[in-house]
Amino acid sequence: MESYRRLTNYEFIVVIKTLSTKRIPIKCFCINEKTDENGVFIMLEAKDIMIKNVICIKKGIPVVDAIRLMAKNNITGIPVVEDDGVLVGILSEQDVLRLFHTFEDEKDRIVNDFMTQPAVHFEEEEPLLDVCYCLRDNSIRRVPVTSRGKVVGVISRSDILKCILKLWDDDEAVPADGTPNNKKHPVSTK
């Protein structure tokens, strides 16, 4: 019986390009690649899909105010930052669920008492595929994206799903001349 292993991003692209040049008829959908204006393959990075308008909080604010902010903005977690924007933790719904039965005892506590630290995060140049694996393999719904330690964005599971749909829709589009759209995906569909 053959054993299988997950290919690295680079190995995957080499295999796909090799199959493409040999005109092997397969259809490939891959979230971890895109082409630049010259048709050269480049890896999608965290910064390519991150939400840049991020709501952040400080660790010294009352946890009740943080919960109000999360509920008002319909978000499941908030990066916790220092005054200079450096990430120090994250406050998630899961972190504050215990307040349901301990509210009277803990209502005066601050974000620092509940937040997860250190926060799982990614630098903006890290491969989007790594972010996707992290969200898939852990009970994490969103991750902050940083640049030199400062929060510059956030990526959630739904952002990944929107990216998949966009790539899927772009792949399904057929130019007016009827030829398959292989600009984003190098593999022939003939």
N, C-alpha and C positions, 0 to 999 in steps of 0.2 A: 504494500500500500504506500502510495506517495505521501510525503508530508508537505504541507503548505506553510508558507510564512507570508506575513504582510509585506508588500514591497514598500521601499522608501518612496517618497515623492519623486525623487530623481529617477529611480528605477522604473516606476510606473510610467512616467513620461517617455522614457527610452523605449519601453515595450510598446506603448501606443504608437509612437512615431515609427517604429520598426514595422508594426503591423500595417500601418497606414501606407508606407512606401511600398509594401508588398501587395497592396490593394486587397488585403484580406477583408471580406465583408462582415464587419461587426459594428455594432452601434455602441458607443461609449458615452457615458454621462459622468462627468467628473467635476466636483465642486472645487478642486484645488488648483485649477489652472485657468488662465485667460491669455489672450494674445495682446500684444501692444499694437500700435498703429502700423508696424511693419510685418505683422503676422508672426512675430517671435514669441514663443511661449514663455510666460512668466507665472510664477506661483501667486495665487491670491493671498493677500496678507490681511491681518486683522484690521488694519486701517482702511481696507477697501470696502468694508461693510459696516464698520462700527457707527453707532449713533454718537454724534459729537456733542449734542446739546445735553449734557449729563447733569442730573440733579445730584449734588453731593451734600453731605452734612458734616458737622464737626462732632468730635467724640464727647464734648461736654454738654450737649443739649439734652433736655429731658427726653426720655425714650417715648413718652406719650406724644410729644411734638413730632418726632420722627415717624411714628405710626400714622399720625394724621397726614403728614406729607406723602407717605407711601400710598395711603388710601385715596387722597385727593388726586394724585397723579396716576393712579392705577398701575403702580410698579411693585415688583416683588422683592426688590432689594435696592439698597442705596450705598454707594461707596462712601466710606468715612475718611475724611482728609484732615491734614493739618492746615494751618492758616495759609501756607504757601502752596497748597494743592497736592502735597505728597500723600499718597495712599497709605493709610495705616490699618484699614480693616474694611469690613463690609457688614451691614446690618440687613438681614433677610427676614422674611416673614417667619421662617422656621426658628430664627433666633429669639423671636418675641412671643411665640405661641404660648409659652408657659405663663404669660401674664393673664391668660384666660382664667386660671384658677388661683393666681397669686397676686392679682392686681392691687388689692388693698395693702399688701405688705411691700410691694415694689413700685408703686405708681410714682414715687419721687426719685427713682433712679435715673441714671443717664445712659446715653448710647454706649459709652465705654464699657458699661457693665454687661452688655448683651452682645456686642458685635463679635464677629469672627475675626480673629487676627492670628497670623497674617492672612490677608485675603488672597485667594487664588486669583492671579491676574496674568495678563499677557502684554508684552511690549508690542507697539503698533506694527513693527516689521515682522513679527512672528507669523508663520504660515497659518492661514485660516483653517487648514486641515487639523492642526494641533488643537485649535480652539474647539473645533467640532468634536474631536475625540474626547476632549475634557468634558464638554457638556453632555456628551452621550454616555460616558463611562462613570460619571459621578452624579450625585444628587444635587447638581448645581444648575440653576436656571439662567444665570447671567454671570458674566465676568467683566471686571473693569479692564480697560486697555490703558496702558501707561506709556509715557515717553520720559525717560530719565526719572522715573519714580512718580511723576505727576499724572493725575488722571486726565486723559484726553478723549476718552470715549468709553462705550460699554457695548458688549455684544450679548444678546440673549438668544435662547433657542429659537424664538420666533424670527429673529433677524437671519439666522441660518436658513430657516425654512423659506423666508422671502427670497433669499439669495438663490436657493435651489430652484424655486419657481421662476425667477428671472432668467437663470441660465437655461432652464428647460424651455421657457417660452422663446428665448433667443435661438435655441437649437431647433425648435419646431418651425420657425419662420423660414419660408422658402422664397428666394428672390424671384422677381418677375420672369426671369428667363427659365425658371423651373429647375435650376440646378440646386442640389442640396447645399444648405448653409453649413460649411465646414470651417468657417473662420474661427469660431470658438473651440470647436472640437475637430482635431485633425484626422479623425478616422472616417474612412469612406463608408457611406451607408448604402452603396450600390450593390 
